[in-house]
């Protein structure tokens, strides 16, 4: 099974395609099939479990590494990472989803890969507002949706995997003093608690006041609230919008298209900050009206892009006033 890259969803449709995969888990004497999803844009390929080389001293959920056409890839056992009691089964029936996000390649062991689904983000609820999952899963997922037979599909927070693997450490006072020069407010949209915390710290360190939103719907509501307070001066107060792409209810592209269609907000620059590192998403980001598309998260690259965008905005305003 290999995802197709032929179908590119149009900007503003608020839809996504995901790979539906399953993990069997034991609860007492019963065996349940957990249904999960990952964005097709993050999936390179799906393969049988290769021969793995174990690494001493790593987390229990890391099964080992293997060489994929010259690239060494760590392989994560998702059942162990989620803390569920895994059902013993033949490795021949398992699959490894090779995913690329945050410019990192990682393999995920699953018990079965079923199909590719197209789902509207408005049909995906934020994890914190939904029932139908065990408490052990809530810290590991970002969204929930219903599929056929009223079954629940969970979308995993893969940002947390990167953190747990130790492949990314949040910046701590790593910005030089000359970088701490910004003022004003930034609206930050991200459904991942992990990613939102990282970005909030970085933006605060740069001097901004940060207003958080969990998805595009929250983002629109935040803009309306700020406009009620600041009116026509909002574009001077709100210096920048930093938005994730994958979010329940309303994704980043649909959110940006809405913002750029509204004369009250269209002058506010938007930076997409996403774990999706494929070229198609960058193209869609530009079509949606984003000034920039960055892959999470390089603090220095992020600072440079913020500086460039705000400098361009200042120059544009100076020309208009002149």
C-alpha positions as a Markdown table, in Angstrom:
| # | Residue | x | y | z |
|---|---|---|---|---|
| 1 | Unk | 0.0 | 0.0 | 0.0 |
| 2 | Unk | 1.5 | 3.3 | -1.1 |
| 3 | Unk | -0.4 | 6.7 | -0.9 |
| 4 | Unk | -0.9 | 8.5 | -4.1 |
| 5 | Unk | 0.4 | 12.0 | -4.6 |
| 6 | Unk | -1.7 | 12.6 | -7.7 |
| 7 | Unk | -4.6 | 14.1 | -5.9 |
| 8 | Unk | -3.9 | 17.5 | -4.4 |
| 9 | Unk | -6.7 | 19.0 | -2.4 |
| 10 | Unk | -7.7 | 22.5 | -3.4 |
| 11 | Unk | -7.1 | 25.4 | -1.2 |
| 12 | Unk | -10.1 | 26.4 | 0.8 |
| 13 | Unk | -11.9 | 23.0 | 0.7 |
| 14 | Unk | -11.1 | 22.5 | 4.4 |
| 15 | Unk | -10.5 | 18.8 | 3.6 |
| 16 | Unk | -7.6 | 16.4 | 4.3 |
| 17 | Unk | -6.7 | 12.9 | 3.2 |
| 18 | Unk | -5.4 | 10.5 | 5.8 |
| 19 | Unk | -4.2 | 6.9 | 6.1 |
| 20 | Unk | -6.6 | 4.8 | 8.2 |
| 21 | Unk | -4.6 | 2.3 | 10.3 |
| 22 | Unk | -5.4 | 0.0 | 13.2 |
| 23 | Unk | -3.8 | -1.0 | 16.5 |
| 24 | Unk | -5.1 | -3.9 | 18.6 |
| 25 | Unk | -5.1 | -3.4 | 22.3 |
| 26 | Unk | -6.1 | -5.6 | 25.2 |
| 27 | Unk | -8.3 | -4.4 | 28.0 |
| 28 | Unk | -8.7 | -7.1 | 30.6 |
| 29 | Unk | -9.8 | -10.2 | 28.7 |
| 30 | Unk | -11.2 | -8.2 | 25.8 |
| 31 | Unk | -9.4 | -7.2 | 22.5 |
| 32 | Unk | -10.3 | -3.9 | 20.9 |
| 33 | Unk | -9.3 | -2.4 | 17.5 |
| 34 | Unk | -8.2 | 1.1 | 17.8 |
| 35 | Unk | -8.7 | 3.2 | 14.7 |
| 36 | Unk | -6.2 | 5.9 | 14.0 |
| 37 | Unk | -5.2 | 8.3 | 11.2 |
| 38 | Unk | -2.2 | 10.2 | 9.9 |
| 39 | Unk | -2.2 | 12.8 | 7.1 |
| 40 | Unk | -1.3 | 11.4 | 3.7 |
| 41 | Unk | 1.0 | 14.4 | 3.2 |
| 42 | Unk | 3.2 | 13.0 | 5.9 |
| 43 | Unk | 3.4 | 9.5 | 4.6 |
| 44 | Unk | 6.2 | 8.4 | 2.3 |
| 45 | Unk | 5.3 | 4.7 | 2.0 |
| 46 | Unk | 3.9 | 1.8 | 3.9 |
| 47 | Unk | 6.1 | -1.4 | 4.1 |
| 48 | Unk | 6.3 | -4.7 | 5.9 |
| 49 | Unk | 8.5 | -4.7 | 9.1 |
| 50 | Unk | 12.1 | -4.9 | 7.9 |
| 51 | Unk | 15.0 | -6.4 | 9.9 |
| 52 | Unk | 15.7 | -3.9 | 12.7 |
| 53 | Unk | 18.9 | -3.2 | 14.6 |
| 54 | Unk | 18.3 | -2.7 | 18.3 |
| 55 | Unk | 19.8 | 0.4 | 20.0 |
| 56 | Unk | 20.8 | 0.0 | 23.7 |
| 57 | Unk | 19.7 | 2.6 | 26.2 |
| 58 | Unk | 16.8 | 4.1 | 24.2 |
| 59 | Unk | 13.1 | 4.4 | 25.2 |
| 60 | Unk | 11.2 | 1.1 | 25.2 |
| 61 | Unk | 8.9 | 2.2 | 22.4 |
| 62 | Unk | 11.8 | 2.5 | 20.0 |
| 63 | Unk | 12.0 | -0.9 | 18.4 |
| 64 | Unk | 15.3 | -0.2 | 16.5 |
| 65 | Unk | 16.6 | 1.4 | 13.3 |
| 66 | Unk | 17.0 | 0.2 | 9.7 |
| 67 | Unk | 18.4 | 1.5 | 6.5 |
| 68 | Unk | 15.9 | 2.7 | 3.8 |
| 69 | Unk | 17.8 | 3.3 | 0.6 |
| 70 | Unk | 20.7 | 5.0 | 2.4 |
| 71 | Unk | 18.7 | 6.8 | 5.1 |
| 72 | Unk | 18.8 | 5.4 | 8.7 |
| 73 | Unk | 15.3 | 5.5 | 10.1 |
| 74 | Unk | 14.2 | 5.0 | 13.8 |
| 75 | Unk | 11.1 | 2.8 | 14.2 |
| 76 | Unk | 8.6 | 3.5 | 16.9 |
| 77 | Unk | 6.1 | 1.0 | 18.2 |
| 78 | Unk | 3.0 | 3.1 | 18.4 |
| 79 | Unk | 1.2 | 0.8 | 20.8 |
| 80 | Unk | 4.0 | 1.0 | 23.3 |
| 81 | Unk | 4.3 | 4.8 | 22.8 |
| 82 | Unk | 0.6 | 5.2 | 23.6 |
| 83 | Unk | 0.9 | 3.0 | 26.6 |
| 84 | Unk | -1.7 | 0.4 | 25.6 |
| 85 | Unk | -1.4 | -3.3 | 26.3 |
| 86 | Unk | -0.4 | -4.6 | 22.9 |
| 87 | Unk | -1.9 | -7.8 | 21.5 |
| 88 | Unk | 0.6 | -10.5 | 20.5 |
| 89 | Unk | 0.5 | -11.1 | 16.8 |
| 90 | Unk | 2.7 | -12.3 | 13.9 |
| 91 | Unk | 5.0 | -9.6 | 12.6 |
| 92 | Unk | 4.1 | -10.7 | 9.1 |
| 93 | Unk | 0.7 | -9.0 | 9.5 |
| 94 | Unk | 2.1 | -5.7 | 10.8 |
| 95 | Unk | 3.1 | -2.7 | 8.7 |
| 96 | Unk | 5.5 | 0.2 | 9.1 |
| 97 | Unk | 4.3 | 3.6 | 8.0 |
| 98 | Unk | 7.3 | 5.7 | 6.9 |
| 99 | Unk | 6.4 | 9.3 | 7.7 |
| 100 | Unk | 8.2 | 12.5 | 7.0 |
| 101 | Unk | 7.4 | 15.5 | 9.2 |
| 102 | Unk | 9.4 | 18.2 | 10.8 |
| 103 | Unk | 12.0 | 17.3 | 8.2 |
| 104 | Unk | 12.5 | 14.0 | 9.9 |
| 105 | Unk | 11.9 | 10.5 | 8.7 |
| 106 | Unk | 10.4 | 8.1 | 11.2 |
| 107 | Unk | 8.8 | 4.6 | 10.9 |
| 108 | Unk | 5.7 | 3.7 | 12.9 |
| 109 | Unk | 4.7 | 0.0 | 13.5 |
| 110 | Unk | 0.9 | -0.5 | 13.2 |
| 111 | Unk | -1.1 | -3.7 | 13.1 |
| 112 | Unk | -2.9 | -3.0 | 9.9 |
| 113 | Unk | -3.1 | -0.2 | 7.3 |
| 114 | Unk | -6.7 | -0.2 | 5.9 |
| 115 | Unk | -7.3 | 2.6 | 3.4 |
| 116 | Unk | -7.0 | 6.3 | 2.5 |
| 117 | Unk | -9.9 | 8.5 | 3.7 |
| 118 | Unk | -10.9 | 12.0 | 2.7 |
| 119 | Unk | -12.4 | 13.9 | 5.7 |
| 120 | Unk | -13.6 | 17.5 | 6.1 |
| 121 | Unk | -11.8 | 19.2 | 9.0 |
| 122 | Unk | -15.2 | 20.5 | 10.3 |
| 123 | Unk | -16.1 | 16.9 | 11.1 |
| 124 | Unk | -13.0 | 16.5 | 13.3 |
| 125 | Unk | -13.4 | 17.5 | 16.9 |
| 126 | Unk | -10.5 | 18.7 | 19.1 |
| 127 | Unk | -9.5 | 15.8 | 21.4 |
| 128 | Unk | -10.3 | 17.7 | 24.6 |
| 129 | Unk | -14.0 | 18.2 | 23.6 |
| 130 | Unk | -14.8 | 14.7 | 22.6 |
| 131 | Unk | -15.7 | 11.5 | 24.3 |
| 132 | Unk | -15.1 | 8.0 | 22.9 |
| 133 | Unk | -11.5 | 7.5 | 23.8 |
| 134 | Unk | -9.7 | 6.2 | 26.8 |
| 135 | Unk | -8.0 | 8.6 | 29.2 |
| 136 | Unk | -4.7 | 7.0 | 28.2 |
| 137 | Unk | -5.1 | 8.2 | 24.6 |
| 138 | Unk | -6.0 | 11.9 | 25.3 |
| 139 | Unk | -2.5 | 13.2 | 25.7 |
| 140 | Unk | -1.5 | 11.5 | 22.4 |
| 141 | Unk | -4.1 | 12.8 | 20.0 |
| 142 | Unk | -5.2 | 16.1 | 18.5 |
| 143 | Unk | -8.5 | 15.2 | 16.9 |
| 144 | Unk | -11.4 | 12.8 | 16.8 |
| 145 | Unk | -13.9 | 12.0 | 14.0 |
| 146 | Unk | -16.7 | 9.5 | 13.5 |
| 147 | Unk | -16.6 | 7.1 | 10.6 |
| 148 | Unk | -19.0 | 4.3 | 9.4 |
| 149 | Unk | -20.9 | 2.3 | 12.0 |
| 150 | Unk | -20.4 | 5.2 | 14.4 |
| 151 | Unk | -16.8 | 4.1 | 15.0 |
| 152 | Unk | -14.3 | 6.7 | 16.3 |
| 153 | Unk | -11.1 | 7.5 | 14.5 |
| 154 | Unk | -8.3 | 9.3 | 16.4 |
| 155 | Unk | -5.7 | 11.5 | 14.8 |
| 156 | Unk | -2.3 | 11.2 | 16.6 |
| 157 | Unk | -0.2 | 14.1 | 17.8 |
| 158 | Unk | 3.0 | 13.2 | 16.0 |
| 159 | Unk | 4.7 | 16.3 | 17.4 |
| 160 | Unk | 4.8 | 14.5 | 20.7 |
| 161 | Unk | 6.7 | 11.6 | 19.2 |
| 162 | Unk | 9.5 | 13.9 | 18.1 |
| 163 | Unk | 9.7 | 15.3 | 21.6 |
| 164 | Unk | 9.7 | 11.9 | 23.2 |
| 165 | Unk | 12.4 | 10.7 | 20.8 |
| 166 | Unk | 14.6 | 13.6 | 21.9 |
| 167 | Unk | 14.9 | 14.8 | 18.3 |
| 168 | Unk | 13.8 | 18.3 | 19.3 |
| 169 | Unk | 14.4 | 20.3 | 22.5 |
| 170 | Unk | 12.5 | 23.5 | 23.1 |
| 171 | Unk | 14.7 | 26.6 | 22.9 |
| 172 | Unk | 15.7 | 28.0 | 26.3 |
| 173 | Unk | 17.0 | 31.5 | 26.2 |
| 174 | Unk | 18.9 | 30.7 | 22.9 |
| 175 | Unk | 18.0 | 33.9 | 21.1 |
| 176 | Unk | 20.6 | 36.5 | 21.1 |
| 177 | Unk | 19.8 | 39.8 | 22.8 |
| 178 | Unk | 19.4 | 41.6 | 19.4 |
| 179 | Unk | 16.7 | 39.1 | 18.5 |
| 180 | Unk | 14.5 | 40.2 | 21.4 |
| 181 | Unk | 13.4 | 43.4 | 19.6 |
| 182 | Unk | 9.8 | 42.9 | 18.6 |
| 183 | Unk | 6.6 | 44.4 | 20.1 |
| 184 | Unk | 2.9 | 43.9 | 19.6 |
| 185 | Unk | 0.8 | 40.8 | 19.4 |
| 186 | Unk | 1.0 | 37.5 | 17.5 |
| 187 | Unk | -2.0 | 35.2 | 17.0 |
| 188 | Unk | -0.8 | 31.6 | 17.3 |
| 189 | Unk | -2.9 | 28.7 | 16.0 |
| 190 | Unk | -2.0 | 25.1 | 16.7 |
| 191 | Unk | -3.9 | 22.1 | 17.9 |
| 192 | Unk | -0.9 | 20.4 | 19.3 |
| 193 | Unk | -0.3 | 21.3 | 23.0 |
| 194 | Unk | 3.4 | 20.4 | 22.5 |
| 195 | Unk | 3.9 | 22.6 | 19.4 |
| 196 | Unk | 1.9 | 25.4 | 20.8 |
| 197 | Unk | 4.0 | 25.5 | 24.0 |
| 198 | Unk | 7.2 | 25.5 | 21.9 |
| 199 | Unk | 6.0 | 28.4 | 19.7 |
| 200 | Unk | 4.6 | 30.4 | 22.6 |
| 201 | Unk | 8.0 | 30.3 | 24.3 |
| 202 | Unk | 9.9 | 31.3 | 21.2 |
| 203 | Unk | 7.5 | 34.2 | 20.3 |
| 204 | Unk | 7.5 | 35.5 | 23.9 |
| 205 | Unk | 11.3 | 35.4 | 23.9 |
| 206 | Unk | 11.3 | 37.5 | 20.8 |
| 207 | Unk | 9.3 | 40.2 | 22.6 |
| 208 | Unk | 5.7 | 39.5 | 21.4 |
| 209 | Unk | 2.5 | 39.1 | 23.4 |
| 210 | Unk | 0.9 | 35.9 | 22.2 |
| 211 | Unk | -2.8 | 35.1 | 21.8 |
| 212 | Unk | -3.4 | 31.4 | 21.4 |
| 213 | Unk | -6.1 | 29.5 | 19.4 |
| 214 | Unk | -6.5 | 25.8 | 19.0 |
| 215 | Unk | -7.8 | 25.8 | 15.4 |
| 216 | Unk | -9.1 | 28.0 | 12.6 |
| 217 | Unk | -12.5 | 28.4 | 14.3 |
| 218 | Unk | -10.9 | 29.7 | 17.4 |
| 219 | Unk | -8.6 | 31.8 | 15.3 |
| 220 | Unk | -11.5 | 33.6 | 13.6 |
| 221 | Unk | -13.2 | 34.2 | 16.9 |
| 222 | Unk | -10.0 | 35.6 | 18.3 |
| 223 | Unk | -9.7 | 38.0 | 15.4 |
| 224 | Unk | -13.3 | 39.2 | 15.9 |
| 225 | Unk | -12.7 | 39.8 | 19.6 |
| 226 | Unk | -9.5 | 41.8 | 18.9 |
| 227 | Unk | -11.3 | 43.8 | 16.2 |
| 228 | Unk | -14.0 | 44.8 | 18.7 |
| 229 | Unk | -11.2 | 46.1 | 20.9 |
| 230 | Unk | -8.9 | 47.8 | 18.4 |
| 231 | Unk | -11.1 | 48.5 | 15.4 |
| 232 | Unk | -9.3 | 49.8 | 12.3 |
| 233 | Unk | -6.0 | 49.9 | 14.2 |
| 234 | Unk | -5.9 | 46.1 | 14.6 |
| 235 | Unk | -3.4 | 45.6 | 11.8 |
| 236 | Unk | -1.0 | 47.8 | 13.8 |
| 237 | Unk | -1.5 | 46.0 | 17.1 |
| 238 | Unk | -1.6 | 42.4 | 15.6 |
| 239 | Unk | 1.8 | 42.2 | 13.9 |
| 240 | Unk | 1.5 | 38.6 | 12.7 |
| 241 | Unk | -0.5 | 35.4 | 12.5 |
| 242 | Unk | 1.4 | 32.1 | 12.9 |
| 243 | Unk | -0.7 | 29.1 | 11.9 |
| 244 | Unk | -0.4 | 25.4 | 11.9 |
| 245 | Unk | -2.0 | 23.6 | 8.8 |
| 246 | Unk | -3.6 | 20.5 | 10.3 |
| 247 | Unk | -6.3 | 21.5 | 12.8 |
| 248 | Unk | -9.7 | 20.2 | 13.7 |
| 249 | Unk | -12.9 | 22.1 | 12.6 |
| 250 | Unk | -11.0 | 24.5 | 10.3 |
| 251 | Unk | -7.5 | 23.8 | 8.9 |
| 252 | Unk | -4.8 | 26.5 | 8.4 |
| 253 | Unk | -5.3 | 26.9 | 4.7 |
| 254 | Unk | -9.1 | 27.5 | 5.0 |
| 255 | Unk | -8.5 | 29.8 | 7.9 |
| 256 | Unk | -6.0 | 31.9 | 5.9 |
| 257 | Unk | -8.3 | 32.1 | 2.9 |
| 258 | Unk | -11.0 | 33.4 | 5.2 |
| 259 | Unk | -8.7 | 36.0 | 6.7 |
| 260 | Unk | -7.4 | 37.2 | 3.3 |
| 261 | Unk | -11.0 | 37.6 | 2.0 |
| 262 | Unk | -11.9 | 39.9 | 4.9 |
| 263 | Unk | -10.9 | 43.5 | 4.4 |
| 264 | Unk | -10.5 | 44.0 | 8.2 |
| 265 | Unk | -7.8 | 41.3 | 8.4 |
| 266 | Unk | -6.2 | 40.9 | 5.0 |
| 267 | Unk | -3.2 | 43.1 | 5.7 |
| 268 | Unk | -2.1 | 41.0 | 8.6 |
| 269 | Unk | 0.8 | 38.7 | 7.5 |
| 270 | Unk | 0.4 | 34.9 | 7.9 |
| 271 | Unk | 3.2 | 32.4 | 8.5 |
| 272 | Unk | 2.3 | 28.8 | 8.1 |
| 273 | Unk | 4.3 | 26.8 | 10.6 |
| 274 | Unk | 3.7 | 23.1 | 9.9 |
| 275 | Unk | 5.2 | 19.7 | 10.5 |
| 276 | Unk | 4.2 | 18.8 | 6.9 |
| 277 | Unk | 7.4 | 19.1 | 4.8 |
| 278 | Unk | 6.1 | 18.3 | 1.3 |
| 279 | Unk | 6.4 | 20.8 | -1.6 |
| 280 | Unk | 2.6 | 20.6 | -2.4 |
| 281 | Unk | 1.7 | 22.0 | 1.0 |
| 282 | Unk | 4.1 | 25.0 | 0.5 |
| 283 | Unk | 2.3 | 25.7 | -2.8 |
| 284 | Unk | -1.1 | 25.5 | -1.2 |
| 285 | Unk | 0.1 | 27.8 | 1.6 |
| 286 | Unk | 1.0 | 30.5 | -0.9 |
| 287 | Unk | -2.3 | 30.1 | -2.8 |
| 288 | Unk | -4.2 | 30.5 | 0.5 |
| 289 | Unk | -2.5 | 33.9 | 1.0 |
| 290 | Unk | 0.3 | 33.0 | 3.4 |
| 291 | Unk | 3.4 | 35.1 | 3.2 |
| 292 | Unk | 5.6 | 32.2 | 4.2 |
| 293 | Unk | 5.6 | 28.5 | 4.8 |
| 294 | Unk | 8.0 | 27.0 | 7.4 |
| 295 | Unk | 8.6 | 23.5 | 8.6 |
| 296 | Unk | 8.7 | 23.1 | 12.4 |
| 297 | Unk | 10.9 | 24.2 | 14.1 |
| 298 | Unk | 14.2 | 26.0 | 13.6 |
| 299 | Unk | 14.2 | 29.0 | 16.0 |
| 300 | Unk | 16.9 | 30.9 | 14.0 |
| 301 | Unk | 15.1 | 30.3 | 10.6 |
| 302 | Unk | 11.8 | 31.4 | 12.2 |
| 303 | Unk | 13.3 | 34.6 | 13.6 |
| 304 | Unk | 14.8 | 35.5 | 10.2 |
| 305 | Unk | 11.5 | 35.0 | 8.5 |
| 306 | Unk | 9.6 | 37.0 | 11.0 |
| 307 | Unk | 12.1 | 39.8 | 10.6 |
| 308 | Unk | 11.9 | 39.7 | 6.8 |
| 309 | Unk | 8.1 | 39.8 | 6.8 |
| 310 | Unk | 7.7 | 42.6 | 9.4 |
| 311 | Unk | 10.4 | 44.6 | 7.6 |
| 312 | Unk | 8.5 | 44.2 | 4.3 |
| 313 | Unk | 5.2 | 45.2 | 6.0 |
| 314 | Unk | 6.8 | 48.3 | 7.5 |
| 315 | Unk | 8.3 | 49.3 | 4.1 |
| 316 | Unk | 4.9 | 48.8 | 2.4 |
| 317 | Unk | 3.2 | 51.0 | 5.0 |
| 318 | Unk | 5.9 | 53.7 | 4.6 |
| 319 | Unk | 5.3 | 53.8 | 0.9 |
| 320 | Unk | 1.6 | 54.0 | 1.3 |
| 321 | Unk | 1.9 | 56.8 | 3.8 |
| 322 | Unk | 4.4 | 58.6 | 1.6 |
